[in-house]
Amino acid sequence: FLGGPPAAAAGSPQSDDSAASSPRDLPAVSDMSRDELETSYVEMVHYAQQLQEREGQMASAFRTLRQKYVGLKAEVADLLWRRLRTPSVVLADVPPIRDDVVETRD
């Protein structure tokens, strides 16, 4: 792709020279040799493969996060609607309230 995208996809920072170049500074396709065209084509194919791989990784990460979210959502619903409805189940080790104990500010 004549420079920019493949280097950016690889994660390496672009040099100031390539960042400063504009599309007008690049050679026209008709002015490129067969070897230059082939090299550019190979770079584009490699870049497209990297994008597809990254998309697959992101989709897999999304599925994992979604599964975790659904599991946590079910746990929270269970805690709120089943366990906390009967506090004795969750708070079994807490002693009963004593009427003879008085709370003071000190």
Secondary structure per residue as TSV (DSSP state, phi and psi in degrees):
chain	resnum	aa	ss	phi	psi
A	1	F	-	360.0	24.8
A	2	L	-	62.2	39.8
A	3	G	S	115.6	-88.5
A	4	G	H	-44.3	-73.6
A	5	P	H	-57.8	-43.9
A	6	P	H	-61.0	-40.2
A	7	A	H	-66.0	-38.9
A	8	A	H	-67.6	-36.1
A	9	A	H	-70.5	-31.5
A	10	A	T	-73.7	-11.6
A	11	G	T	91.6	-2.4
A	12	S	-	-86.0	139.2
A	13	P	-	-68.9	144.9
A	14	Q	-	-79.4	147.7
A	15	S	-	-73.8	164.6
A	16	D	H	-62.9	-32.3
A	17	D	H	-64.5	-45.1
A	18	S	H	-73.7	-30.9
A	19	A	H	-71.2	-29.9
A	20	A	H	-82.8	-18.6
A	21	S	-	-73.5	145.1
A	22	S	-	-108.9	166.7
A	23	P	G	-56.5	-27.3
A	24	R	G	-70.3	-22.7
A	25	D	G	-78.6	-16.9
A	26	L	S	-81.2	150.0
A	27	P	-	-69.4	149.2
A	28	A	-	-70.4	151.4
A	29	V	G	-58.6	-38.2
A	30	S	G	-67.6	-20.3
A	31	D	G	-90.7	-5.7
A	32	M	S	-86.6	147.2
A	33	S	-	-78.0	169.5
A	34	R	H	-61.4	-41.1
A	35	D	H	-63.7	-40.3
A	36	E	H	-65.1	-42.0
A	37	L	H	-63.6	-42.5
A	38	E	H	-64.6	-41.8
A	39	T	H	-62.3	-43.7
A	40	S	H	-63.5	-40.1
A	41	Y	H	-62.5	-45.8
A	42	V	H	-62.2	-40.2
A	43	E	H	-61.8	-42.3
A	44	M	H	-66.4	-41.3
A	45	V	H	-63.6	-43.1
A	46	H	H	-62.6	-43.0
A	47	Y	H	-62.2	-43.2
A	48	A	H	-63.9	-38.9
A	49	Q	H	-64.6	-40.4
A	50	Q	H	-62.7	-41.3
A	51	L	H	-63.6	-42.3
A	52	Q	H	-65.0	-40.4
A	53	E	H	-64.0	-44.3
A	54	R	H	-63.4	-40.4
A	55	E	H	-61.8	-41.4
A	56	G	H	-64.2	-40.8
A	57	Q	H	-64.0	-42.0
A	58	M	H	-67.4	-38.6
A	59	A	H	-65.0	-40.1
A	60	S	H	-65.6	-42.8
A	61	A	H	-63.6	-38.6
A	62	F	H	-63.8	-43.4
A	63	R	H	-61.4	-42.1
A	64	T	H	-62.3	-46.8
A	65	L	H	-63.4	-38.4
A	66	R	H	-63.7	-42.2
A	67	Q	H	-63.2	-41.3
A	68	K	H	-63.9	-42.1
A	69	Y	H	-61.1	-45.9
A	70	V	H	-63.3	-41.2
A	71	G	H	-64.1	-44.6
A	72	L	H	-67.6	-36.0
A	73	K	H	-62.4	-41.6
A	74	A	H	-66.0	-39.5
A	75	E	H	-64.7	-42.2
A	76	V	H	-65.5	-43.1
A	77	A	H	-62.1	-41.1
A	78	D	H	-63.5	-43.6
A	79	L	I	-63.1	-46.1
A	80	L	I	-71.5	-44.9
A	81	W	I	-97.2	-14.5
A	82	R	I	-115.7	-54.3
A	83	R	I	-75.3	-43.3
A	84	L	T	-76.7	-12.8
A	85	R	T	-69.6	-27.9
A	86	T	S	-122.2	87.5
A	87	P	H	-58.3	-25.0
A	88	S	H	-63.0	-26.4
A	89	V	H	-70.7	-44.7
A	90	V	H	-80.6	-39.4
A	91	L	T	-107.4	46.2
A	92	A	T	-65.6	-28.8
A	93	D	T	-87.6	-4.2
A	94	V	S	-80.6	127.7
A	95	P	-	-68.5	158.9
A	96	P	-	-68.1	158.1
A	97	I	-	-68.9	134.6
A	98	R	-	-103.7	130.6
A	99	D	T	-74.6	-24.1
A	100	D	T	-82.7	-5.4
A	101	V	-	-92.5	129.3
A	102	V	-	-117.1	133.8
A	103	E	-	-90.3	136.4
A	104	T	-	-123.4	169.3
A	105	R	-	-72.2	-25.3
A	106	D	-	-77.2	360.0
